[in-house]
């Protein structure tokens, strides 16, 4: 982890409401899509807190996740990532916003993700991990196209956030 990332202030993330809604909306599975129900059932029955879905482009990863999101009885937060989200502050803001849409999080959470006094790894990522860890109900947080995020600071932040995911989520 670089000193630059550790001490970097989290800027106010500027995303338009329509872009944010698009990035955080679960896509509707296509009617003609092949069901991935056996894979979904296997993933849901796993005791793992994190499940990765990898395959070449066009193999139905996003379709699988969208079908899973519809089938799951837990609240599902969704983030569609792209190369423009390859920034620790933006990345954490998206994760926190997705989580805030499915949980009664305290109002201060999103503010801490964008506050100019908050560092990405020193404060924002641990704060989000803490919020996830104290969730009153199990949830699912799906990150579609995570391969688009390559910044080491994003990976470090994700590692911290994953540490807060409670059992059953």
Secondary structure, 3 states (H helix, E strand, C coil): CCHHHHHCECCCCCCCHHHHHHHHCCCCCCCCCCCCHHHHHHHHHCCCCCCCCCCCCCCCHHHHHHHHHHHCCCEEEEEECCHHHCCHHHHHHHHHHHHHHHCCCCCHHHHHHHCCCCEHHHHHHHHHHHHHHCCCCCEEEEEECHHHCCCHHHHHHHHHHHCCCCCCC
